[in-house]
């Protein structure tokens, strides 16, 4: 029994470590651009997956309350490329990647065709807003801990306990790319956003 408990503990520790480490990317942008930049790209550690335009599936509508107190409806994203980041304040990898997300948002803040939106899966509005202030994040988050509407809309794409996860959605709100775990290469996120913006040009 002790061996079984030890084995389970070791497996849990390995999974936790895999979720919290960077995966050692660094050349992801080069790998992505050399490979199938039109979709079907999967990073070596499986943490980044892109979906070809023809393989993307519609996502059911979702709505919720933002940490600002305003309401949000997914229809607001139509016609624009969006980045959705699933997070909560006590998640260590979420804290690690927060400065990178803040910088990425700053890069696209003036572009009306790009929207950044957080999906907070656990916290109250004051807690979420405090985190945003601490890390200089200027985009809002949906508070999804009540009805899990956003998580349900992306069921099958985002596992309920896979936090952080970051999605890039195309102009039709479909998943164009998924980053599972911490973002290790912000430049790759930017490249994929730009490629998604350019679709149909």
C-alpha positions as MATLAB code, in Angstrom:
seq = 'XXXXXXXXXXXXXXXXXXXXXXXXXXXXXXXXXXXXXXXXXXXXXXXXXXXXXXXXXXXXXXXXXXXXXXXXXXXXXXXXXXXXXXXXXXXXXXXXXXXXXXXXXXXXXXXXXXXXXXXXXXXXXXXXXXXXXXXXXXXXXXXXXXXXXXXXXXXXXXXXXXXXXXXXXXXXXXXXXXXXXXXXXXXXXXXXXXXXXXXXX';
ca = [
       0.000    0.000    0.000;
       2.849    2.338    0.859;
       4.399    1.692   -2.568;
       1.100    2.512   -4.256;
       0.791    5.747   -2.285;
       4.392    6.651   -3.140;
       3.844    5.926   -6.824;
       0.702    8.035   -6.892;
       2.518   10.830   -5.091;
       5.412   10.695   -7.547;
       3.024   10.784  -10.506;
       1.147   13.745   -9.040;
       4.410   15.575   -8.444;
       5.530   14.894  -12.021;
       2.246   16.175  -13.429;
       2.417   19.281  -11.244;
       5.981   19.935  -12.342;
       5.009   19.506  -15.986;
       2.227   22.042  -15.543;
       4.442   24.601  -13.853;
       7.680   24.416  -15.836;
       8.411   26.236  -19.046;
       8.944   23.233  -21.253;
      12.133   24.797  -22.534;
      10.741   26.312  -25.711;
      12.698   29.343  -26.888;
      12.648   28.417  -30.554;
       8.910   27.997  -30.791;
       8.411   30.916  -33.163;
      10.999   29.536  -35.589;
       9.535   26.061  -35.305;
       6.030   27.402  -35.852;
       6.939   29.498  -38.890;
       8.961   26.672  -40.438;
       6.172   24.231  -39.898;
       2.503   24.323  -40.649;
       1.749   27.916  -39.797;
      -1.708   27.487  -41.309;
      -2.817   25.129  -38.593;
      -1.979   21.771  -37.164;
       1.149   23.003  -35.418;
       1.883   21.225  -32.145;
       4.874   22.222  -30.041;
       7.335   19.559  -29.005;
       5.955   19.387  -25.486;
       2.368   19.499  -26.700;
       1.688   22.772  -24.928;
       0.828   24.734  -28.088;
      -1.676   23.554  -30.647;
      -2.915   25.502  -33.664;
      -6.052   24.578  -35.558;
      -6.366   24.938  -39.332;
      -9.221   27.192  -40.454;
     -11.120   24.291  -41.989;
     -10.897   22.242  -38.803;
     -12.206   24.879  -36.403;
     -15.541   24.260  -34.705;
     -18.175   26.782  -33.646;
     -18.255   27.630  -29.940;
     -21.558   27.991  -28.125;
     -22.470   31.484  -26.974;
     -21.516   32.483  -23.440;
     -21.999   35.461  -21.183;
     -21.064   36.575  -17.715;
     -20.200   39.375  -15.350;
     -16.861   41.106  -15.639;
     -14.714   41.949  -12.628;
     -15.514   45.583  -13.435;
     -19.186   44.896  -12.724;
     -20.230   45.218  -16.364;
     -21.868   42.431  -18.296;
     -20.218   40.577  -21.156;
     -21.596   38.608  -24.075;
     -19.460   36.555  -26.451;
     -21.168   38.321  -29.360;
     -18.941   41.286  -28.479;
     -15.967   39.339  -29.836;
     -17.469   38.729  -33.281;
     -15.392   40.127  -36.111;
     -12.297   40.475  -33.943;
      -9.410   38.216  -32.983;
      -9.388   37.591  -29.264;
      -7.122   36.164  -26.601;
      -8.789   34.403  -23.669;
      -6.663   33.541  -20.644;
      -8.087   31.160  -18.017;
      -6.584   31.982  -14.632;
      -7.025   32.519  -10.878;
      -4.980   34.541   -8.435;
      -3.457   31.728   -6.347;
      -2.232   29.825   -9.411;
       1.597   30.176   -9.408;
       2.005   29.784  -13.201;
      -0.717   32.414  -13.680;
       1.369   34.839  -11.644;
       4.482   33.970  -13.631;
       2.901   34.614  -17.015;
       0.893   37.695  -15.959;
       3.642   40.237  -16.836;
       3.985   38.695  -20.309;
       0.234   38.912  -20.855;
       0.248   42.531  -19.699;
       2.988   43.327  -22.236;
       1.176   41.479  -25.022;
      -1.999   43.392  -24.257;
      -0.095   46.668  -24.339;
       1.251   45.666  -27.762;
      -2.295   45.236  -29.143;
      -4.217   47.690  -26.975;
      -4.611   50.248  -29.769;
      -5.714   47.632  -32.311;
      -9.523   47.573  -32.415;
      -9.409   44.190  -34.159;
      -7.847   42.480  -31.132;
      -9.491   41.843  -27.748;
      -7.892   40.461  -24.592;
     -10.160   38.891  -21.994;
      -9.400   37.007  -18.800;
     -11.552   34.135  -17.596;
     -11.222   33.940  -13.826;
     -12.283   30.485  -12.683;
     -12.164   30.983   -8.919;
     -11.932   34.505   -7.503;
     -14.278   37.271   -6.445;
     -14.183   40.625   -8.240;
     -12.031   42.376   -5.586;
      -9.500   39.541   -5.664;
      -9.373   39.540   -9.478;
      -9.028   43.316   -9.628;
      -6.265   43.262   -7.005;
      -4.328   40.751   -9.096;
      -4.795   42.902  -12.199;
      -3.508   45.986  -10.375;
      -0.507   44.083   -9.006;
       0.576   42.902  -12.459;
      -0.488   45.900  -14.521;
      -3.166   44.025  -16.442;
      -5.593   46.486  -18.027;
      -8.075   44.117  -19.666;
     -11.112   42.752  -17.809;
     -11.899   39.219  -16.715;
     -15.163   37.320  -16.723;
     -15.926   35.905  -13.284;
     -16.707   32.328  -14.287;
     -16.740   30.639  -10.888;
     -20.530   30.859  -10.563;
     -21.957   29.057  -13.557;
     -18.757   28.101  -15.415;
     -20.418   29.329  -18.607;
     -17.140   30.063  -20.384;
     -15.524   26.814  -19.318;
     -18.589   24.921  -20.513;
     -18.548   26.746  -23.854;
     -14.999   25.527  -24.428;
     -15.489   22.050  -22.951;
     -13.435   19.600  -24.939;
     -10.936   22.327  -25.783;
     -10.042   23.452  -22.269;
     -10.011   20.891  -19.469;
     -11.796   22.180  -16.343;
      -8.617   21.996  -14.243;
      -6.198   23.154  -16.947;
      -5.205   26.535  -15.561;
      -3.587   28.510  -16.945;
      -4.778   27.979  -20.490;
      -4.722   30.650  -23.180;
      -6.792   30.573  -26.365;
      -6.510   32.646  -29.510;
      -9.920   32.893  -31.186;
     -10.479   33.843  -34.794;
     -12.930   36.480  -35.985;
     -15.770   33.939  -35.753;
     -14.958   33.119  -32.135;
     -13.523   29.702  -33.002;
     -10.343   28.358  -31.398;
      -7.345   29.060  -33.646;
      -4.708   28.147  -31.063;
      -4.447   26.799  -27.548;
      -1.578   27.290  -25.105;
      -1.840   24.706  -22.333;
      -0.052   25.742  -19.191;
       2.179   28.731  -18.742;
       3.027   30.824  -21.791;
       6.720   30.216  -22.426;
       7.184   32.302  -25.547;
       5.148   35.533  -25.792;
       6.571   36.126  -29.272;
       4.820   32.979  -30.471;
       1.518   34.249  -29.065;
       2.048   37.498  -30.961;
       2.900   35.646  -34.171;
      -0.228   33.513  -33.946;
      -2.410   36.563  -33.221;
      -0.926   38.300  -36.274;
      -1.452   35.213  -38.450;
      -5.050   34.928  -37.262;
      -5.614   38.614  -38.004;
      -4.251   38.101  -41.517;
      -6.589   35.211  -42.335;
      -8.838   36.104  -45.225;
      -6.691   39.038  -46.376;
];
